[in-house]
Amino acid sequence: MAGAKDSLAKMSGAEKAAAFMLAVGDEFGKVVWELLTDEELKELSSAMSALGPIDANLVEKLFIEFASTVSSVGSLNGSFDTTERLLTRILPDERVSTIMEEIRGPAGRTMWDKLGNVNEMVLASYLKNEYPQTVAVVLQKIKPEHASRVLSVLPEDFSMEVVMRMLRMEAVQKDILDKVEQTLRVEFMNNLARTSRRDSHETIAEIFNYLDRNTETRFLSALEDRNRDSAERIRALMFTFEDLGKLDPGGVQTLLRNVDKDKLALALKGASDTLRDLFFSNMSERAAKILREDMEAMGPVRLRDVDESQMEMVNKAKDLAEAGEIILADSKGEDELVY
């Protein structure tokens, strides 16, 4: 939360305007709000939501500076809630929702500034479902150091395709850039802003799902030392490779039709006997025999490669679940099927 403002000299123009509009309220401020453009609304609303407490004496000085006839309106406290309540009384609900979701999202004046403040795992998990050309445009627009982190966590084949598109890319036409920016604003930033309202344990569980096994264990072990309840809750919320064992036979067969056979063999190298048997039992006898032979022929494999293959299968299962093709049972058993 922002600290209390104690001097007009320390306030930016946006902060002064935000405090002034909070002070005059919706009745007298409505005519001003209606004259603002969308960008001006966003900038003013963002400043208002981050304002924090304003001393009554400072409010009085602010009104004098604005040559107002009002001498004092008492203290103020700018927050997301007070901003949203004020806008709701002035603007249509849909417009208020769009503005508030944007200012709840990552900080930054432009879309590319905002993307620079998004965790690379979160950004990569979104971009991996986009066209390589779109990802190439995004990575060219954000800062190189952030782009490198995003590129490093994208699937290897996909990331190389993105690199090749970047190498061949010429100047991006403004209309294409505007379209990409609009898509990111509507599909990604708004959804990202909504996640800020969710339980933080859910957010962390989703991020931990993308960690390799060693890093995941290290984080959860360290968290257990500090807060055992949170660690157990996050572990329960995480969807892991072993959770694929809760799939019904039809779900297993659908997943098998949608995964690369080499990735499947690599993933099952590190699976439990129970999970292996589940997948083998949902294949034809000949296909299961070939898969077993492929796994034996691999010999020792790197744990990192196994983790990556298992993660790809988990992500594919999530994609199929979103499309309604399979059902993923949650950790609490609420989605368990009864026959």
N, C-alpha and C positions, 0 to 999 in steps of 0.2 A: 504494500500500500504506500502511496506517495506520502511524504512527510507534510506537515502543516506549512502552508505558505505564510511567510511573515513579512514580505516586502514586495511592493509592486515592481521594484527594479529587478527582482529575481524572477518575475513571471514573464513568460513569452507572450507574444501577441495572441496566440491560439488559446493559451491558458486564461488570459484576461477576458477574451471573448466568451470562453466557456463559462467562466464564473459569472459574467454579466448576464448571459442567457439563463443560467440557473436562477439567478437572483430575480429577474423580471418574471420568470415563470411562463406558463403556457398562454395565459390570457393576453398578456402584452407582447409576448415573444412570438406568437403565432405568425404574425404578418412578416416577421424577419425570416423565420424558418421557411416559409413558403417561397421566399425569394431566392433561397440558396440552391445551388446546383448539387447534384449527387455527390460530387467530389468534395465540395465545401461542407456538405452535411456530414460526410464521413470524417473529415478532418476535425470539424468542430465536436462531433460526438465522441471521437477518440480522445481528444483533449479533455472533454468533460468527464469521461469515464475514468480517467487516470488522475483527476484533479486532487482528490483527497480533501481533507478538511481545510476550510478557509475561515480565518478569524473575522469576527464581525467588524472590527476596526478597519481591516483591510478591504472588506466589502464597501464600507463607507468611502474610503479613499478611492476605490475603483469607480464608484458612481460619480464622485467629484471629477475624476479624470475624464470620464465620459460626458461631463457637463450635464449630468442628470439632476433632476429636482428631488430625487429620492435621497434622504440623508442616511438611512440605515435600514437594512432588511434582515438583520440577524446573521447568525453563522450558517455556513453551508457545508455540505459533505458530498462531493461529486463521486459517484460510483456507477457501476454497470446498471444496478437496479434503479437508481434515481434517474439516470439518463434514459433508460428504457421506458419508465413510467411517464416521463415528460414527453418523449417522442410519440408514445402511444396516444396521448391526448391531442396530438397535432397532426400526425401523419397516418396514412392507411397502414393497417397491420402488416401487410406483405412488405411494404417498404421499410418499416421499422425492423422487421425480422432480418431482412437482407443487410441493413446497416449494422445492426448489433452483432450478427454472426461474423461480419467482416472485421469489426474492431475487436471481437473476442479472439480472433485468430492471431497468427504471428505478427510481431511488430514490423513496421516498414512502410514507407510512403508508397512505393510501387509494388506491383505483383512480384517482381524479381527480387526486390529487397525482402519481401515476406518469405519467399521460398528459401532465401539464404538463412533464415532463422528456423527452418523446419529440420528436425532430426533426419539425418541421411537415411536411416532405416525406414522411417515413415514415408519419406519422399520416394525412396526406391520401391517400396511395396506398392505404391500407386503407379509409378512410371512403368514398372515391368509389365503392366497390362495395356500399355499404350503402344501406338505404332513407333517403330525405331526412329522414324523421321521426326515425330513429335518430340521424342526424348532428346534427340540431337539438338533441336531448337532450344529446348529448355536448358540443357547443359552448356550451350554456348552463351546463354544470357545470364546465368548465375556465376558467382565468383569461382575461379579455377580451383581453389582449395576445397570448396564445398562440392563442386562437380566431381572432383577426384574421389571424394569419400562416397558419393552416391554411385559412381561408376564401379567402384570396388565391391559393392554389395549387390549389384545387379547380377542375374545369372550370366555365366561366362559367355556363352554363345550369343546371347542377346546383347551384352555389353559390347562385344566385338562388332556386331552389326551396327550398333549406335556409333561406334568410333568410325567405321567405314562411311557412314552417312555424313558424319561431321567433316571428314576429309574431303568428301565430294560436294559439300554444301557451298553454295554461292550466297550472295546477299539475300536475306529473307525478305520477301515483299511485306509491306506494312499490313496489308489486309490479312495475310496468313498469320503474321505475328499477333495481330489483334484477335484473331479467331482462337489461337492457342491460349492467349492470355485470358480470354473470356471463358474458355473451357476449364482452365485451371481455377478460375475464380468461382465458377458455378459448381463444378463437380468435385474439386479437391478442397479449396479453402473453406467453403461453406460447411462441408462435411467435417473438416478438421476442427472448425470452430465448434461444431455440435459436440465433438468428442470431449471438449473441455468440460462439458456438463456431466459426463459419465463418471462413474467411480474410478478413481485413479488406479486402483488395483487392476481393473480391466485393461486400461491403457498399458500399464507396465507388463501385464501378462502377454499382450499382443506383441510388444517389443521383444520380450524375452523369447518368444516363439522363434524369432529370427536369429538368435544367438547360436553359436556352435555349442556342442555339448560341454566342453571344458569351461567356456566362459559362462554358460548358463549355470553350471554347478557352482562356480566360484561366486557369482553374484548371489545366488540363493543361499549359499552357506553363510556368506557375510551378512546377508539380510536376517537370517535366522538368529545370528548372534545379537543383533540389534532389536529386532521385532519379530518374534516367532509367529505371532498371529498373522501378520501381514505376509510373511513368507509362505505360510501354509495356504493362505487365501489365494495368493498369486499362483502357486503351484496347482491348486485346484482349478483355476480359471484357464490355465495354459492348455492348449491342444497339442499333444505330442504325437510322434510317430506311433508309439504303442497304443494310443487311443484309436487308431485305425482298426484295432482288434474288436471294437464295439460295432463295426459296420455289419449290417445284415448281409446274407449271401449275394443278394442282388446288387447292393452297394459295392461289395468287393469286386464283383464281375464288371460293373460299370467303370470302376477305378482302373482295373487291369486293362480295359480297352483304351484307356486314355493316357497311359504312362508309357514312356520309352522302356523297352525290354532291358536294355543295358543298365539304365538307372534303377529299374526294379531289382535286378540281380545284385547290384552294388548296395542298394538299400537293405535288402534282406540278409546280406552278409552280416550286418550288425543287429539284426532283429532277434527277438526271443524265439525259442522253438515253437511256442504257442502261436505266435503271429505268423511265422513261416508256414506252419501247418494250415492256418486259415487260408492263406493265399494259394498254397499248393492244392488244397481241397476244392478250390473254386476254379481250377484249370482242368483242361483235359489231361488225361494220363500222359499223353505224348508231350504236351507243352510243359507239364511239371517236370518230366524227366529231362527235357532239354535245358530248362532253367537251372535245375540242380547241377547238371554237367557244366553249364556256363559258370556257375558260382564256384565250383571246385577248380575249374581251369584258371580262375582269377588268381588263386594263391592269396598271399597276404595283401591287404589293401590298406590305404591310409584312412585313419579314423575321420580326418577332415573330409575326404571324398564320400565316405559313408554318410556323414552328417548332411552334406550338401544334397545327396540323392534323397535321403529321407525327408529333408525339408521341402524339396521339390514335390514329393508325393503328397505331403501334408497340404501344401499350397494348392496342388491340383484338386485334392479332395475338398478343400474349402471353396474353390471355384465351382466345382460340380454341385456342391450343396447350395451355393448362391443361385445357381441356375435351376435348382429344384430337381436335379437328377438323382441325388442321393440324400440321405439323412444322416447327419453327424450327431451322435448321442453326446450330450454334455456331461461334464464331470460329476454332476449331482444326480445323474440318472433320470432326469425329468423327461428326456427324449427317448428313453429305452423303449423298445418295441415289445409288445405282448402278442404272442401267437396263440 
